[in-house]
Amino acid sequence: MTCWIRIEVPEPELLRTRMRSLAALDTILCDEDWLRVHRYEHAWMPDLDLGVIENGAGDHLYVLFAETGVLIKGFDHESPLSPHAREDGEVWPGMYEEVPETLYSHLRDHQEELQVEDVTCCLWRLKGDTNWHCGEWAGIHTVDERERDGGASYLLGYLHGSPQDYKEWAEDYFDQSEPLSLDIVSEMYNAIQVETRWITALNPNRQVQEVVDDLMQMGMVVRQTASSDRRE
């Protein structure tokens, strides 16, 4: 087992909050679930939340938030660590072998939903630990340096380090006709509470109650505000 030092990964609770906030923003901006890149499922399974990033190009990042810790499983289809790039079609050696059983059991129990065989990077952090860890896969020397993280830096880039980063990305990805309010995106960033006025400010065409229902299913707190009443 190795401490992960290649790129910075947010602290577990910040990671949870960020993934939920980004999922909330995507939900406000896009009424089609299948077109959203960020999703968050509160109580996906008992005592287990699931954060999802799927870019529509075959790449994904699944983050399991369990009572015992957090597990990150990513798949970059262009990575040389992909099972599809290997002659034997097997998962890269050292990918899962050292994952603690309390976390790996969730992968084993939900292999199909979590696409366990499609993996190019895997990180974890047990509750109370101070570092993210990875298996021996991260120590390979058979590919270029920029490819050795199994696409982790590329996939984690979808967490968008700042509200400005997300604003610029979302305006392009969701083909926004008007610039998004940076102030409101900033208010929502890393937030656990959403005001309904933010919904109409970011996307006047969205039905507020539909968004509210989705946000509450994510475990978000929604505060009703008078400015949005006319759209509910």
Rosetta blueprint (number, residue, H / E / L):
1 M L
2 T E
3 C E
4 W L
5 I L
6 R L
7 I L
8 E L
9 V L
10 P L
11 E L
12 P H
13 E H
14 L H
15 L H
16 R H
17 T H
18 R H
19 M H
20 R H
21 S H
22 L H
23 A H
24 A H
25 L H
26 D H
27 T H
28 I H
29 L H
30 C L
31 D L
32 E L
33 D H
34 W H
35 L H
36 R L
37 V L
38 H E
39 R E
40 Y E
41 E E
42 H E
43 A E
44 W E
45 M E
46 P L
47 D L
48 L E
49 D E
50 L E
51 G E
52 V E
53 I E
54 E E
55 N L
56 G L
57 A L
58 G L
59 D L
60 H E
61 L E
62 Y E
63 V E
64 L E
65 F E
66 A E
67 E L
68 T L
69 G E
70 V E
71 L E
72 I E
73 K E
74 G E
75 F E
76 D L
77 H L
78 E L
79 S L
80 P L
81 L L
82 S L
83 P H
84 H H
85 A H
86 R L
87 E L
88 D L
89 G L
90 E L
91 V L
92 W L
93 P L
94 G L
95 M L
96 Y L
97 E L
98 E L
99 V L
100 P L
101 E H
102 T H
103 L H
104 Y H
105 S H
106 H H
107 L H
108 R H
109 D H
110 H L
111 Q L
112 E L
113 E L
114 L L
115 Q L
116 V L
117 E L
118 D L
119 V L
120 T L
121 C E
122 C E
123 L E
124 W E
125 R E
126 L E
127 K L
128 G L
129 D L
130 T L
131 N L
132 W L
133 H E
134 C E
135 G L
136 E H
137 W H
138 A H
139 G H
140 I L
141 H L
142 T L
143 V L
144 D L
145 E H
146 R H
147 E H
148 R L
149 D L
150 G L
151 G L
152 A H
153 S H
154 Y H
155 L H
156 L H
157 G H
158 Y H
159 L H
160 H L
161 G L
162 S L
163 P H
164 Q H
165 D H
166 Y H
167 K H
168 E H
169 W H
170 A H
171 E H
172 D H
173 Y H
174 F L
175 D L
176 Q L
177 S L
178 E L
179 P L
180 L L
181 S L
182 L H
183 D H
184 I H
185 V H
186 S H
187 E H
188 M H
189 Y L
190 N L
191 A L
192 I L
193 Q E
194 V E
195 E E
196 T H
197 R H
198 W H
199 I H
200 T H
201 A H
202 L H
203 N L
204 P L
205 N L
206 R L
207 Q L
208 V H
209 Q H
210 E H
211 V H
212 V H
213 D H
214 D H
215 L H
216 M H
217 Q H
218 M L
219 G L
220 M L
221 V E
222 V E
223 R E
224 Q L
225 T L
226 A H
227 S H
228 S H
229 D H
230 R H
231 R H
232 E L
